[in-house]
Amino acid sequence: MSKDTRAITVGVDGSRAGLDAADWAAREALRRHLALRLLQAGPDPAAPSDGRPSRVTLDRAAVQLAYAHPALDIMARRTETPAVPALLAAAAESEALALGSRGFSDVAGFLVGSVARAVASRAERPVVLVRAGELPEDERVPVDEATPPAKAPYLPVVLGLDLAHPADGLIGYAFDAAAVRAAPLHVVHAWTLPPPSGYVIGTRTLDDTAGLEDANRRSLAVILRPWRHKFPETTVIEEVAYGLAGHHLLKASIQAGLLVIGRATSGPGLGRVAHFVIHHCACPVAVVPHD
């Protein structure tokens, strides 16, 4: 597996979510004209009873993907290195890493597995978490029977943006994801009133709230202006909403093909909003690290 090959990597473990993530990664690689790397790490659930390493799961996935996507450059590798460090190393060499959000080792009741959560919270590159059951038509606008699903327009890409940390890497990933799909980009900024300072609680007026909302709208427009010029063919929808960010992002993601959120590398773990979203969002979620 050449480090010089620009590629998307996907972790393959034989689970339904892992296989659906592999198919999503294959489609994403084709959209971006990249190679696809399949990586099976750690113990193989399909390994023989004598414990010797097996490539059954990996080879089966590679054959299925090659049949479904004959134009795709596919590379497959198996390693006995534990899953988390192996996937983190692979992510560092990839344009993005895709993972199934549920695998064989998940505890009932958890919507995101421990491996996916650990990798998404530490990877150097974007990590896309894909639910089991994700189908190609799920990322496109529903069409009538006369239109082939593959010809349907893509659903919007949603970007959750914190105006206090408008990282270029995060915004650029979202714009690029929308551009390769020829999809609209829906940018959501959620805000709440800051703690009161210098006056008694409860004295804020509607004018105060309206003024803050208007300031947020102006700030968002300023931040996105150079990106609109860089991607002139991308339709951008700007939304400034009062309330909890996680709730507004989940609402927006209902009609989305991909949700893009950031993870500050300076802080521990995923962060409150990202943690909430990856546990509840039905569409694929791209977690993009940024300074």
C-alpha positions as CSV (number, residue, x, y, z in Angstrom):
1,M,0.0,0.0,0.0
2,S,1.8,3.1,-1.2
3,K,1.8,6.1,1.1
4,D,2.1,8.3,-2.0
5,T,-1.3,7.2,-3.4
6,R,-4.1,9.7,-2.5
7,A,-6.8,7.5,-1.1
8,I,-9.8,7.1,1.2
9,T,-9.3,4.3,3.8
10,V,-12.1,2.3,5.3
11,G,-11.9,0.0,8.3
12,V,-13.3,-3.5,7.4
13,D,-14.3,-5.8,10.3
14,G,-17.1,-7.9,8.7
15,S,-19.9,-6.1,10.5
16,R,-22.9,-4.8,8.6
17,A,-22.0,-1.2,9.4
18,G,-18.4,-1.9,8.3
19,L,-19.5,-3.2,4.9
20,D,-21.9,-0.3,4.4
21,A,-19.1,2.1,5.4
22,A,-16.9,0.4,2.8
23,D,-19.5,0.9,0.1
24,W,-19.9,4.6,1.1
25,A,-16.1,5.0,1.0
26,A,-16.0,3.5,-2.5
27,R,-18.6,5.9,-3.8
28,E,-16.8,8.8,-2.1
29,A,-13.5,7.7,-3.6
30,L,-15.1,7.7,-7.1
31,R,-16.5,11.1,-6.5
32,R,-13.1,12.5,-5.6
33,H,-11.1,10.5,-8.1
34,L,-9.2,8.7,-5.3
35,A,-8.1,5.2,-4.6
36,L,-9.8,3.1,-1.9
37,R,-7.8,1.3,0.8
38,L,-9.4,-1.5,2.7
39,L,-7.8,-2.1,6.1
40,Q,-8.6,-5.0,8.4
41,A,-7.0,-4.6,11.8
42,G,-6.9,-6.6,15.0
43,P,-8.6,-10.0,15.5
44,D,-10.7,-11.2,12.6
45,P,-14.2,-12.3,13.6
46,A,-14.1,-14.8,10.7
47,A,-10.7,-16.3,11.8
48,P,-10.4,-20.1,12.1
49,S,-10.7,-21.6,15.6
50,D,-7.0,-22.2,15.7
51,G,-6.5,-18.4,15.9
52,R,-4.5,-18.0,12.7
53,P,-5.0,-14.8,10.8
54,S,-7.6,-14.9,8.1
55,R,-8.2,-12.7,5.1
56,V,-11.7,-14.1,4.4
57,T,-13.5,-10.9,5.5
58,L,-11.1,-8.6,3.7
59,D,-11.0,-10.5,0.5
60,R,-14.8,-10.9,0.4
61,A,-15.2,-7.1,0.8
62,A,-12.6,-6.4,-1.9
63,V,-14.3,-8.7,-4.4
64,Q,-17.8,-7.2,-3.7
65,L,-16.6,-3.7,-4.1
66,A,-14.6,-4.4,-7.2
67,Y,-17.7,-6.0,-8.8
68,A,-19.9,-3.0,-7.8
69,H,-17.3,-0.4,-8.7
70,P,-15.2,-1.8,-11.6
71,A,-13.5,1.6,-12.3
72,L,-12.2,2.0,-8.7
73,D,-8.6,1.4,-7.7
74,I,-8.8,-0.8,-4.7
75,M,-6.0,-1.8,-2.3
76,A,-6.5,-4.2,0.6
77,R,-4.3,-4.9,3.6
78,R,-4.6,-6.9,6.8
79,T,-2.7,-6.2,10.0
80,E,-2.7,-7.8,13.5
81,T,-2.0,-4.4,15.0
82,P,-5.0,-3.5,17.3
83,A,-7.7,-1.7,15.6
84,V,-7.4,1.8,17.1
85,P,-3.7,2.4,16.6
86,A,-3.8,0.8,13.1
87,L,-6.7,3.0,12.0
88,L,-5.2,6.1,13.4
89,A,-2.0,5.4,11.5
90,A,-3.9,4.7,8.3
91,A,-6.0,7.9,8.7
92,A,-2.8,10.0,8.9
93,E,-1.9,8.7,5.4
94,S,-5.3,9.2,3.9
95,E,-7.6,12.0,2.6
96,A,-10.3,10.6,5.0
97,L,-11.1,7.5,7.0
98,A,-14.5,5.9,6.9
99,L,-15.8,3.6,9.7
100,G,-19.0,1.8,10.4
101,S,-20.5,3.4,13.5
102,R,-21.4,0.0,14.9
103,G,-19.2,-3.2,14.9
104,F,-19.2,-6.6,16.4
105,S,-17.8,-5.5,19.8
106,D,-20.4,-2.9,20.6
107,V,-22.4,-3.0,23.8
108,A,-26.2,-3.0,23.3
109,G,-27.6,0.4,23.7
110,F,-24.6,2.3,22.3
111,L,-25.1,3.9,18.9
112,V,-21.4,4.4,18.2
113,G,-18.9,1.7,18.9
114,S,-15.8,2.2,21.1
115,V,-13.4,1.8,18.2
116,A,-15.2,4.4,16.0
117,R,-15.5,6.8,18.9
118,A,-11.8,6.5,19.9
119,V,-10.6,6.9,16.3
120,A,-12.9,9.9,15.6
121,S,-11.7,11.7,18.7
122,R,-8.0,11.3,17.9
123,A,-7.5,11.0,14.1
124,E,-5.4,13.6,12.3
125,R,-7.6,13.5,9.3
126,P,-11.4,13.6,8.8
127,V,-13.3,10.5,10.0
128,V,-16.7,9.7,8.5
129,L,-19.0,7.5,10.6
130,V,-21.5,5.5,8.5
131,R,-24.5,3.7,10.0
132,A,-25.4,0.2,9.2
133,G,-28.1,0.1,6.4
134,E,-26.8,3.2,4.7
135,L,-27.7,2.9,1.0
136,P,-26.6,4.8,-2.1
137,E,-30.1,6.2,-2.6
138,D,-30.1,7.5,1.0
139,E,-27.8,10.4,0.0
140,R,-29.9,11.5,-3.0
141,V,-33.2,13.3,-3.4
142,P,-36.1,10.8,-3.7
143,V,-37.3,10.5,-7.3
144,D,-40.2,8.9,-9.2
145,E,-39.9,5.5,-10.8
146,A,-39.0,7.1,-14.2
147,T,-35.7,8.5,-12.9
148,P,-32.8,6.1,-12.1
149,P,-31.7,6.6,-8.5
150,A,-28.1,7.2,-9.6
151,K,-29.3,10.2,-11.6
152,A,-31.1,11.9,-8.8
153,P,-29.6,15.0,-7.3
154,Y,-27.7,14.7,-4.0
155,L,-29.2,15.8,-0.8
156,P,-27.6,18.9,0.9
157,V,-24.4,18.7,2.9
158,V,-24.9,20.2,6.3
159,L,-22.0,22.0,8.1
160,G,-22.2,22.8,11.8
161,L,-20.2,26.0,12.4
162,D,-19.1,27.7,15.6
163,L,-18.4,31.3,14.7
164,A,-15.8,31.5,17.5
165,H,-13.8,28.8,15.8
166,P,-14.4,29.1,12.0
167,A,-11.5,26.7,11.0
168,D,-10.5,26.8,7.3
169,G,-10.0,23.1,7.2
170,L,-13.5,22.4,8.4
171,I,-15.2,24.9,6.1
172,G,-13.1,23.8,3.2
173,Y,-14.0,20.1,3.7
174,A,-17.7,20.9,3.7
175,F,-17.5,23.1,0.6
176,D,-15.5,20.5,-1.2
177,A,-17.9,17.7,-0.2
178,A,-20.8,19.8,-1.5
179,A,-19.0,20.6,-4.7
180,V,-18.1,17.0,-5.7
181,R,-21.8,16.1,-5.2
182,A,-23.1,19.3,-6.9
183,A,-25.2,19.6,-3.8
184,P,-26.3,22.6,-1.8
185,L,-24.4,23.4,1.4
186,H,-26.5,24.2,4.4
187,V,-24.4,26.0,7.1
188,V,-25.9,26.0,10.6
189,H,-24.8,28.2,13.4
190,A,-26.7,27.7,16.7
191,W,-26.3,30.3,19.5
192,T,-27.6,31.0,23.0
193,L,-27.6,34.1,25.1
194,P,-24.3,34.6,27.1
195,P,-24.4,34.6,30.9
196,P,-25.7,38.0,32.2
197,S,-22.9,40.4,33.2
198,G,-23.4,43.8,34.9
199,Y,-27.1,43.7,35.3
200,V,-29.8,41.6,36.9
201,I,-30.9,38.3,35.4
202,G,-34.1,38.7,33.4
203,T,-33.6,42.2,32.2
204,R,-32.7,41.3,28.7
205,T,-35.1,42.6,26.1
206,L,-36.2,41.5,22.7
207,D,-34.0,44.1,21.2
208,D,-31.0,42.6,22.9
209,T,-31.8,39.2,21.4
210,A,-32.5,40.5,18.0
211,G,-29.3,42.5,18.0
212,L,-27.2,39.4,18.9
213,E,-28.9,37.3,16.3
214,D,-28.3,40.0,13.6
215,A,-24.7,40.2,14.7
216,N,-24.3,36.4,14.3
217,R,-25.9,36.6,10.8
218,R,-23.4,39.2,9.7
219,S,-20.5,37.3,11.2
220,L,-21.5,34.1,9.4
221,A,-21.9,36.0,6.1
222,V,-18.4,37.5,6.4
223,I,-16.8,34.1,7.2
224,L,-18.5,32.4,4.3
225,R,-18.0,35.2,1.7
226,P,-14.5,34.1,0.5
227,W,-15.7,30.5,0.3
228,R,-18.7,31.5,-1.8
229,H,-16.2,33.2,-4.2
230,K,-14.0,30.0,-4.2
231,F,-17.0,27.7,-4.9
232,P,-19.3,29.9,-7.0
233,E,-21.3,27.0,-8.3
234,T,-22.3,25.8,-4.9
235,T,-25.6,27.0,-3.5
236,V,-25.1,28.0,0.1
237,I,-27.9,28.2,2.7
238,E,-27.0,30.1,5.8
239,E,-29.0,29.4,9.0
240,V,-28.5,31.2,12.4
241,A,-30.7,29.5,15.0
242,Y,-31.3,30.1,18.7
243,G,-30.9,27.1,20.9
244,L,-28.7,24.0,21.4
245,A,-26.4,23.2,18.4
246,G,-26.9,19.5,18.6
247,H,-30.7,19.7,18.3
248,H,-30.5,22.1,15.3
249,L,-27.9,19.9,13.5
250,L,-30.0,16.8,14.0
251,K,-33.0,18.6,12.6
252,A,-31.0,19.8,9.6
253,S,-29.5,16.4,9.0
254,I,-32.9,14.7,8.5
255,Q,-32.9,16.0,4.9
256,A,-29.1,15.8,4.4
257,G,-26.8,13.3,2.7
258,L,-23.8,14.2,4.9
259,L,-23.3,16.2,8.2
260,V,-19.9,17.8,8.7
261,I,-18.8,18.9,12.2
262,G,-15.5,20.0,13.7
263,R,-13.3,18.6,16.5
264,A,-10.8,21.0,18.2
265,T,-7.5,19.2,18.4
266,S,-6.6,21.4,21.4
267,G,-9.4,19.9,23.6
268,P,-9.9,16.4,25.0
269,G,-12.1,14.0,23.0
270,L,-14.9,14.8,20.6
271,G,-16.5,17.7,22.4
272,R,-20.1,17.9,23.6
273,V,-21.8,18.7,20.3
274,A,-19.9,16.2,18.2
275,H,-20.5,13.5,20.8
276,F,-24.2,14.1,20.8
277,V,-24.5,14.3,17.0
278,I,-22.6,11.1,16.2
279,H,-24.8,9.1,18.7
280,H,-28.1,10.3,17.2
281,C,-27.6,11.4,13.5
282,A,-29.0,9.0,10.9
283,C,-26.9,10.2,7.9
284,P,-23.1,9.8,7.7
285,V,-21.2,12.2,9.9
286,A,-17.8,13.6,9.0
287,V,-15.7,14.6,12.0
288,V,-13.0,17.1,10.9
289,P,-10.1,17.9,13.2
290,H,-9.0,21.5,13.3
291,D,-6.7,23.8,15.5
